[in-house]
């Protein structure tokens, strides 16, 4: 810990010691040079914008606090100037430890330029580190990340040559390799809720996700640090239902009331009751996608859904599957989830990503990764930037772009059926290349785990086989040599590729509802021969289970 911090209860710097409710400027005054500061936020969901603004303002006016380590799981930012992008100033940042960088490009530039130390860890690992810190544990032990770029044999998640400390160690337990992720103290946690009472008890009823707020607060306290929580309003003492309190007051040092513009539910939406369960619009109110390459890819990917699937959809291209599922009226036959913690409903896209319309439940982000790492998903569709002949996928760093792993590694390593989807080329440049620049998904690891893996584009579909990548489908009217092979940097396995389903390319419903409900029972069931059981994600639930096994 950089320097001892006094609790707000005891007061510092002229702050009234009888109250926890302070201005944003007063709250950030407690942050010391060299501190490790952790932030909540998933894009704009739960991002404490007002406190971040105050921290930037303090630094620009005084040059303090300097040399901070910024810790974040899911890139609290809008891809432009909001969120942690505000803190991308020389001298303010010494080190970055983040799970996803795609929406904090200004911090990304600091990382790629070597102006600060920088690490990219899997988002689920970041979420799971917080409770380990709260428990006082020295390591998080996990298989997540093996044979990817976070494996110490492949770089250990370091993003530049100035980053030298090893945060990840490879060790064996019972003859099996595992990754040991080092924990670290958190000096300051900056979080967000909906309301707080004068004692600092915080609710989150209007937030689109609860994220890792409670675990971050406990981690900071276990480290001897402080907790700052941004809210939209103050409730009278004793008025909060204890079941609504998500962060107990004894864990909170400062409460900052934000203006509405700094407390939007997401960066795209001021407030939508359907994100937090305050209202339930009809499921068919979602707008249909226009029939273009993006929809074609989403439609073909949706063909892999099975009734009862528990599904994760990645950011970007895979988001379209939720719209297709709603349009095809199968949204209630599968369970769509997001790594932010929503279960059920229709996951949203763009700057609403991480929220869902009409979610059935919202659990903490680290709990969602408990589910993911434990094999609780049966199907996932994720994007790709590069694919090679071995089936390796890169989404994290390519050329001068750093997106980061996000939840991709957790999801792709722990889900039995996968679809990677994306356009076949990018501005005419090949995406299927000899060797990916960085391994975010290991084809070799997937083959050993007996995962079913497809790679879906608008013009063809590939499958991961024991021998490598096989071309199994071609779009109607496409010539394999002229339209596919000439744009690839390697020759895939070609046996007898079939034509992609014609209905994918025609406007109007594809009748996926009928496909899901008419599937033979043998096609709906997944049997794990090694365990002599159905995997947890596909076991029947409820009275209709005899026809809803997937």
KEZA-404738 format. One record per residue (C-alpha): z, x, y; residue number from 1; residue in three letters. Coordinates in steps of 0.2 Angstrom, whole numbers, plus 2048, in hexadecimal, padded with zeros to 3 digits. Example, Ala and Ser with C-alpha at 12.3 -4.5 7.8 and 13.67 -1.06 7.14 Angstrom:
<loros>
c3 c1 c2 k r
827 83E 7EA 1 ALA .
824 844 7FB 2 SER .
</loros>
This chain:
<loros>
c3 c1 c2 k r
800 800 800 1 UNK .
7FB 807 811 2 UNK .
80A 802 81B 3 UNK .
819 7F7 818 4 UNK .
817 7E5 81E 5 UNK .
824 7D9 825 6 UNK .
823 7C7 820 7 UNK .
81F 7BB 82E 8 UNK .
82F 7B3 82B 9 UNK .
838 7C2 832 10 UNK .
82C 7C4 840 11 UNK .
821 7D2 847 12 UNK .
819 7D6 857 13 UNK .
821 7C8 861 14 UNK .
81C 7BA 854 15 UNK .
829 7AC 854 16 UNK .
833 7B0 844 17 UNK .
838 79D 842 18 UNK .
826 797 83E 19 UNK .
818 79D 832 20 UNK .
80B 794 83D 21 UNK .
803 7A1 848 22 UNK .
7F2 7A5 851 23 UNK .
7E4 7AE 847 24 UNK .
7E7 7BD 853 25 UNK .
7F9 7BD 850 26 UNK .
7F6 7BD 83D 27 UNK .
7EA 7CB 83C 28 UNK .
7F5 7D6 847 29 UNK .
800 7D9 837 30 UNK .
7F1 7E2 82F 31 UNK .
7F3 7F5 82F 32 UNK .
7E7 803 82E 33 UNK .
7E2 807 81C 34 UNK .
7E8 7F6 815 35 UNK .
7DF 7EE 806 36 UNK .
7DB 7DD 80C 37 UNK .
7D5 7CF 7FF 38 UNK .
7CB 7C0 804 39 UNK .
7C8 7AF 7FD 40 UNK .
7B7 7A7 7FE 41 UNK .
7A8 7A2 7F4 42 UNK .
799 7A2 800 43 UNK .
7A1 797 80D 44 UNK .
7AD 78E 802 45 UNK .
7BF 793 805 46 UNK .
7B9 7A1 811 47 UNK .
7C7 7A3 81F 48 UNK .
7BA 7A5 82D 49 UNK .
7C6 7A4 83C 50 UNK .
7D1 7B2 835 51 UNK .
7C2 7BD 831 52 UNK .
7BC 7BA 843 53 UNK .
7CD 7BF 84A 54 UNK .
7CD 7CF 83F 55 UNK .
7BC 7D4 846 56 UNK .
7C1 7D0 858 57 UNK .
7D1 7DB 856 58 UNK .
7C7 7EA 84F 59 UNK .
7B9 7E9 85C 60 UNK .
7C6 7E8 86A 61 UNK .
7D2 7F5 864 62 UNK .
7CA 7FF 856 63 UNK .
7D8 7F9 84A 64 UNK .
7DB 7F6 83C 65 UNK .
7D0 803 835 66 UNK .
7CC 80A 824 67 UNK .
7CF 7F9 81B 68 UNK .
7CB 7F6 809 69 UNK .
7C3 7E5 808 70 UNK .
7C4 7DC 7F7 71 UNK .
7BA 7CC 7F3 72 UNK .
7B4 7C3 7E4 73 UNK .
7A5 7B8 7E9 74 UNK .
79E 7BF 7F9 75 UNK .
7A6 7B4 807 76 UNK .
796 7B4 812 77 UNK .
787 7AA 817 78 UNK .
77A 7B8 816 79 UNK .
77A 7BB 828 80 UNK .
789 7BD 834 81 UNK .
797 7B2 82D 82 UNK .
7A5 7B6 822 83 UNK .
7A8 7C8 81D 84 UNK .
798 7CD 825 85 UNK .
7A2 7CD 835 86 UNK .
7AC 7DC 82F 87 UNK .
79E 7E7 82C 88 UNK .
7A3 7F4 839 89 UNK .
7A3 807 838 90 UNK .
7B5 80C 837 91 UNK .
7BC 7FB 832 92 UNK .
7B7 7FC 820 93 UNK .
7BC 80B 815 94 UNK .
7B9 803 804 95 UNK .
7B1 7F3 7FC 96 UNK .
7B6 7EC 7EC 97 UNK .
7AB 7DC 7E9 98 UNK .
7A4 7D1 7DB 99 UNK .
795 7CB 7E5 100 UNK .
78C 7D2 7F4 101 UNK .
77D 7C7 7F6 102 UNK .
783 7BD 805 103 UNK .
78C 7CC 80E 104 UNK .
77C 7D6 812 105 UNK .
785 7DF 820 106 UNK .
793 7E6 815 107 UNK .
785 7EA 808 108 UNK .
77D 7F5 815 109 UNK .
78D 7FE 817 110 UNK .
78E 800 804 111 UNK .
77C 806 801 112 UNK .
77D 812 810 113 UNK .
78C 81B 809 114 UNK .
796 817 819 115 UNK .
7A4 810 80E 116 UNK .
7A9 811 7FC 117 UNK .
7A3 802 7F2 118 UNK .
7A5 7FA 7E1 119 UNK .
79D 7EB 7D9 120 UNK .
7A7 7E4 7CB 121 UNK .
7A3 7D3 7C2 122 UNK .
7A9 7C4 7CB 123 UNK .
7B4 7BE 7BC 124 UNK .
7BC 7CF 7BB 125 UNK .
7C1 7CE 7CE 126 UNK .
7C8 7BD 7CB 127 UNK .
7D2 7C3 7BC 128 UNK .
7D8 7D2 7C5 129 UNK .
7E2 7C8 7D1 130 UNK .
7EE 7C0 7C4 131 UNK .
7F0 7D1 7BC 132 UNK .
7F5 7D9 7CD 133 UNK .
801 7CA 7CF 134 UNK .
809 7CE 7BE 135 UNK .
80B 7E0 7C2 136 UNK .
7FF 7E6 7B5 137 UNK .
7F6 7F7 7B6 138 UNK .
7E5 7F2 7AE 139 UNK .
7DA 7E3 7AA 140 UNK .
7D3 7E5 799 141 UNK .
7C2 7DD 795 142 UNK .
7B2 7DF 78C 143 UNK .
7A9 7D7 79B 144 UNK .
79D 7E5 7A2 145 UNK .
79A 7EF 793 146 UNK .
789 7F7 793 147 UNK .
785 7F1 7A4 148 UNK .
786 7FB 7B4 149 UNK .
799 7F8 7B6 150 UNK .
79B 801 7A5 151 UNK .
7A2 813 7AA 152 UNK .
794 81A 79F 153 UNK .
787 812 7AB 154 UNK .
790 815 7BC 155 UNK .
7A0 80B 7BB 156 UNK .
79B 7FF 7C9 157 UNK .
79A 80C 7D7 158 UNK .
78D 808 7E4 159 UNK .
78B 819 7EC 160 UNK .
78E 82B 7EA 161 UNK .
79D 82B 7F6 162 UNK .
7A6 820 7EA 163 UNK .
7AF 82B 7DE 164 UNK .
7BF 823 7D8 165 UNK .
7BE 81B 7C6 166 UNK .
7C3 809 7C7 167 UNK .
7BD 806 7B5 168 UNK .
7C1 810 7A5 169 UNK .
7B9 80E 794 170 UNK .
7C6 80E 785 171 UNK .
7C6 809 773 172 UNK .
7D2 7FC 76C 173 UNK .
7D1 7FA 759 174 UNK .
7C1 804 759 175 UNK .
7B9 7F8 766 176 UNK .
7B4 7FE 777 177 UNK .
7BC 7F5 786 178 UNK .
7BC 7F7 798 179 UNK .
7CC 7FA 7A1 180 UNK .
7CB 7F4 7B4 181 UNK .
7D8 7FC 7BF 182 UNK .
7E3 7F0 7C9 183 UNK .
7E8 7F5 7DB 184 UNK .
7F5 7EE 7E8 185 UNK .
7EF 7E1 7F4 186 UNK .
7F7 7E3 805 187 UNK .
7F0 7D4 80E 188 UNK .
7E9 7C4 806 189 UNK .
7DF 7B9 812 190 UNK .
7DC 7A8 80B 191 UNK .
7D8 796 80F 192 UNK .
7DF 784 80C 193 UNK .
7DE 773 814 194 UNK .
7EF 76F 81A 195 UNK .
800 778 81B 196 UNK .
811 773 820 197 UNK .
81D 77D 82B 198 UNK .
824 785 81B 199 UNK .
813 78C 817 200 UNK .
80F 781 808 201 UNK .
7FC 77F 807 202 UNK .
7F1 771 800 203 UNK .
7DE 772 7FC 204 UNK .
7D9 760 7FA 205 UNK .
7CA 762 805 206 UNK .
7C4 773 7FF 207 UNK .
7B4 773 7F3 208 UNK .
7BD 77F 7E8 209 UNK .
7CE 786 7E6 210 UNK .
7C8 798 7E1 211 UNK .
7D5 7A5 7DE 212 UNK .
7E1 7A1 7ED 213 UNK .
7F1 79F 7E3 214 UNK .
7EE 7AF 7D9 215 UNK .
7E9 7B9 7E8 216 UNK .
7F9 7B3 7F1 217 UNK .
804 7B8 7E2 218 UNK .
7FA 7C9 7E0 219 UNK .
7FE 7CD 7F3 220 UNK .
810 7C9 7F1 221 UNK .
812 7D3 7E1 222 UNK .
80A 7E2 7EB 223 UNK .
817 7DF 7F9 224 UNK .
809 7D9 804 225 UNK .
807 7CA 810 226 UNK .
7FD 7BA 80E 227 UNK .
7F4 7B1 81C 228 UNK .
7ED 7A0 819 229 UNK .
7E0 797 825 230 UNK .
7E1 784 825 231 UNK .
7DA 775 82E 232 UNK .
7EA 76D 833 233 UNK .
7FD 76C 832 234 UNK .
807 75F 828 235 UNK .
818 75A 82C 236 UNK .
827 762 823 237 UNK .
82A 75A 812 238 UNK .
81A 74F 813 239 UNK .
810 758 806 240 UNK .
80F 752 7F4 241 UNK .
815 761 7E9 242 UNK .
806 75E 7DD 243 UNK .
7FA 761 7EC 244 UNK .
802 771 7F1 245 UNK .
7F7 77F 7EA 246 UNK .
7FF 78E 7F2 247 UNK .
812 78D 7F3 248 UNK .
81A 790 804 249 UNK .
824 79F 7FF 250 UNK .
814 7A9 7FB 251 UNK .
80D 7A6 80D 252 UNK .
812 7B0 81C 253 UNK .
806 7AA 829 254 UNK .
7FD 799 82C 255 UNK .
7EE 799 837 256 UNK .
7E6 788 83D 257 UNK .
7D4 78A 83F 258 UNK .
7C7 780 84A 259 UNK .
7BB 775 840 260 UNK .
7AD 781 843 261 UNK .
7B6 78F 83A 262 UNK .
7BC 783 82C 263 UNK .
7AC 77C 825 264 UNK .
7AD 776 813 265 UNK .
79E 781 80F 266 UNK .
792 78B 81B 267 UNK .
786 77D 81A 268 UNK .
791 76D 81A 269 UNK .
7A0 769 826 270 UNK .
7A7 75D 81A 271 UNK .
7A1 753 80B 272 UNK .
7AD 749 802 273 UNK .
7A3 74A 7F2 274 UNK .
7A7 75C 7F1 275 UNK .
7B9 75A 7F0 276 UNK .
7BA 749 7E7 277 UNK .
7BE 73E 7F7 278 UNK .
7AE 734 7F4 279 UNK .
7A2 732 7E6 280 UNK .
790 72E 7EB 281 UNK .
784 728 7DD 282 UNK .
77D 735 7D2 283 UNK .
76B 731 7D5 284 UNK .
76D 734 7E8 285 UNK .
767 746 7E6 286 UNK .
756 74A 7ED 287 UNK .
748 74F 7E0 288 UNK .
741 760 7E1 289 UNK .
72E 762 7E5 290 UNK .
723 767 7D7 291 UNK .
721 77A 7DA 292 UNK .
724 78A 7D0 293 UNK .
737 788 7D3 294 UNK .
737 777 7CC 295 UNK .
72C 77C 7BD 296 UNK .
738 78A 7B9 297 UNK .
747 77E 7BA 298 UNK .
73F 771 7B0 299 UNK .
73A 77D 7A2 300 UNK .
74C 784 7A2 301 UNK .
753 773 7A1 302 UNK .
74A 770 791 303 UNK .
757 77C 789 304 UNK .
765 770 78D 305 UNK .
76E 767 77F 306 UNK .
779 758 780 307 UNK .
78B 75C 783 308 UNK .
787 76E 789 309 UNK .
793 776 795 310 UNK .
788 77F 7A1 311 UNK .
788 78C 7AF 312 UNK .
77A 78E 7BB 313 UNK .
778 79D 7C5 314 UNK .
774 79E 7D8 315 UNK .
762 79E 7DD 316 UNK .
754 798 7D1 317 UNK .
760 791 7C4 318 UNK .
767 785 7D1 319 UNK .
758 77A 7CE 320 UNK .
75E 775 7BD 321 UNK .
76B 76A 7C5 322 UNK .
75E 761 7CF 323 UNK .
753 75E 7C0 324 UNK .
762 758 7B5 325 UNK .
766 74B 7C3 326 UNK .
754 746 7C4 327 UNK .
752 744 7B1 328 UNK .
762 73B 7B0 329 UNK .
76A 747 7A4 330 UNK .
778 74D 7B0 331 UNK .
785 743 7A6 332 UNK .
77F 74A 795 333 UNK .
784 75C 79A 334 UNK .
792 764 7A3 335 UNK .
78C 76E 7B1 336 UNK .
799 77B 7B8 337 UNK .
79A 789 7C5 338 UNK .
7A4 799 7C5 339 UNK .
7AD 793 7D4 340 UNK .
7B6 787 7CA 341 UNK .
7AD 776 7CA 342 UNK .
7AA 76D 7BA 343 UNK .
79E 75E 7B9 344 UNK .
794 756 7C6 345 UNK .
785 75E 7CE 346 UNK .
787 770 7D4 347 UNK .
77F 773 7E6 348 UNK .
774 780 7EC 349 UNK .
771 78C 7FB 350 UNK .
780 78E 806 351 UNK .
788 77F 7FD 352 UNK .
788 789 7ED 353 UNK .
799 789 7E4 354 UNK .
79B 777 7E8 355 UNK .
797 768 7DE 356 UNK .
793 756 7E1 357 UNK .
79F 74A 7D8 358 UNK .
7A8 758 7CD 359 UNK .
7B3 752 7BF 360 UNK .
7BF 75F 7C2 361 UNK .
7C2 76F 7CD 362 UNK .
7CC 77D 7C5 363 UNK .
7D0 78E 7CC 364 UNK .
7C3 79B 7CB 365 UNK .
7CC 7A7 7C0 366 UNK .
7CF 798 7B4 367 UNK .
7BD 795 7B4 368 UNK .
7BA 7A7 7AF 369 UNK .
7C7 7A5 7A1 370 UNK .
7BC 797 79B 371 UNK .
7AC 7A2 79C 372 UNK .
7B3 7B2 795 373 UNK .
7BA 7A7 786 374 UNK .
7A9 7A0 781 375 UNK .
7AC 78F 78A 376 UNK .
79A 78E 78F 377 UNK .
78C 789 783 378 UNK .
77D 78C 78F 379 UNK .
77A 796 79F 380 UNK .
76B 798 7AA 381 UNK .
76B 7A7 7B5 382 UNK .
75E 7AF 7C0 383 UNK .
755 7C0 7BE 384 UNK .
74E 7CD 7C9 385 UNK .
748 7D9 7BC 386 UNK .
745 7D9 7A9 387 UNK .
740 7E7 79E 388 UNK .
739 7E8 78C 389 UNK .
74B 7E9 784 390 UNK .
750 7D8 78D 391 UNK .
75B 7E1 799 392 UNK .
75D 7D7 7A9 393 UNK .
760 7DD 7BB 394 UNK .
767 7D2 7C9 395 UNK .
773 7DD 7D1 396 UNK .
76A 7EB 7DA 397 UNK .
758 7EF 7DB 398 UNK .
74E 7F9 7E8 399 UNK .
758 7F7 7F9 400 UNK .
760 7E7 7F4 401 UNK .
772 7E5 7EE 402 UNK .
776 7D4 7E8 403 UNK .
785 7D9 7DC 404 UNK .
789 7D2 7CB 405 UNK .
793 7C2 7D0 406 UNK .
797 7B8 7C1 407 UNK .
787 7BD 7B8 408 UNK .
78F 7CA 7AC 409 UNK .
79E 7BF 7A7 410 UNK .
792 7B0 7A4 411 UNK .
784 7BA 79C 412 UNK .
78F 7C3 790 413 UNK .
799 7B5 78A 414 UNK .
78D 7A6 788 415 UNK .
783 7A4 778 416 UNK .
773 79C 77F 417 UNK .
76C 7A3 78F 418 UNK .
75C 7A0 799 419 UNK .
758 7AD 7A7 420 UNK .
74C 7A5 7B3 421 UNK .
741 7AB 7C1 422 UNK .
730 7AD 7C8 423 UNK .
724 7B8 7BD 424 UNK .
721 7C4 7CC 425 UNK .
728 7C7 7DD 426 UNK .
71B 7C8 7EB 427 UNK .
70E 7CE 7DE 428 UNK .
71A 7DB 7D7 429 UNK .
71F 7DC 7C5 430 UNK .
730 7D6 7C0 431 UNK .
72E 7DA 7AE 432 UNK .
72F 7ED 7AF 433 UNK .
731 7FC 7A3 434 UNK .
743 7FF 7A7 435 UNK .
74F 7F5 7B3 436 UNK .
757 7FE 7C1 437 UNK .
768 7F8 7BD 438 UNK .
76E 7EF 7AD 439 UNK .
777 7DF 7B1 440 UNK .
774 7D7 7A0 441 UNK .
771 7E2 791 442 UNK .
764 7DC 784 443 UNK .
76B 7E8 777 444 UNK .
77D 7E0 779 445 UNK .
776 7CF 778 446 UNK .
76D 7D2 768 447 UNK .
77D 7D9 760 448 UNK .
786 7C9 766 449 UNK .
778 7BE 75F 450 UNK .
775 7B5 76F 451 UNK .
766 7AA 771 452 UNK .
75D 7B0 781 453 UNK .
74D 7AA 78A 454 UNK .
744 7B0 79A 455 UNK .
73C 7A1 7A2 456 UNK .
72E 7A3 7B0 457 UNK .
721 797 7B7 458 UNK .
714 79E 7AC 459 UNK .
71C 7A4 79C 460 UNK .
72C 7A5 792 461 UNK .
733 7B4 789 462 UNK .
740 7B5 77B 463 UNK .
74C 7C3 777 464 UNK .
749 7C8 765 465 UNK .
74F 7D7 75A 466 UNK .
73F 7E0 75E 467 UNK .
73F 7DD 771 468 UNK .
738 7D0 77D 469 UNK .
72C 7C4 775 470 UNK .
720 7B9 77E 471 UNK .
722 7A7 777 472 UNK .
71A 79B 783 473 UNK .
70C 79B 790 474 UNK .
709 78E 79D 475 UNK .
6FA 783 79C 476 UNK .
6EA 78C 7A2 477 UNK .
6F2 79D 7A3 478 UNK .
6E9 7AB 79A 479 UNK .
6F5 7B8 792 480 UNK .
6EB 7C7 796 481 UNK .
6E5 7C2 7A8 482 UNK .
6F4 7B9 7AE 483 UNK .
703 7C1 7A5 484 UNK .
701 7D2 79D 485 UNK .
6F8 7D9 7AD 486 UNK .
708 7D6 7B7 487 UNK .
714 7DE 7AA 488 UNK .
719 7F0 7A9 489 UNK .
71B 7EF 796 490 UNK .
713 7E6 787 491 UNK .
71E 7D8 780 492 UNK .
71D 7D3 76E 493 UNK .
710 7C6 76C 494 UNK .
70E 7BC 75C 495 UNK .
709 7A9 75E 496 UNK .
70F 7A4 770 497 UNK .
70D 791 772 498 UNK .
709 787 782 499 UNK .
717 782 78D 500 UNK .
71A 76F 78D 501 UNK .
70D 766 798 502 UNK .
71A 75A 79F 503 UNK .
722 768 7A8 504 UNK .
713 76A 7B4 505 UNK .
711 757 7B8 506 UNK .
719 74D 7C5 507 UNK .
725 740 7BE 508 UNK .
733 73F 7B2 509 UNK .
732 74A 7A3 510 UNK .
73E 73E 799 511 UNK .
74A 74C 795 512 UNK .
757 73E 792 513 UNK .
74D 739 783 514 UNK .
74B 74B 77D 515 UNK .
75E 74E 77D 516 UNK .
763 73E 775 517 UNK .
756 73E 768 518 UNK .
759 750 762 519 UNK .
75D 751 750 520 UNK .
76F 754 74C 521 UNK .
76B 766 745 522 UNK .
763 76A 756 523 UNK .
773 765 75F 524 UNK .
77F 76E 755 525 UNK .
783 781 756 526 UNK .
78C 789 747 527 UNK .
795 799 748 528 UNK .
793 7A0 736 529 UNK .
79F 7AE 739 530 UNK .
7AD 7A3 73E 531 UNK .
7A7 794 733 532 UNK .
7A9 789 742 533 UNK .
7A1 781 751 534 UNK .
7A3 78C 761 535 UNK .
7B0 784 76D 536 UNK .
7A3 77F 77A 537 UNK .
799 774 76D 538 UNK .
7A7 76C 764 539 UNK .
7A7 759 765 540 UNK .
7B2 750 772 541 UNK .
7B5 73E 772 542 UNK .
7B0 72E 769 543 UNK .
79D 732 76A 544 UNK .
79F 743 763 545 UNK .
795 73F 753 546 UNK .
785 73E 75E 547 UNK .
78A 74A 76C 548 UNK .
78C 75A 763 549 UNK .
781 768 76B 550 UNK .
</loros>
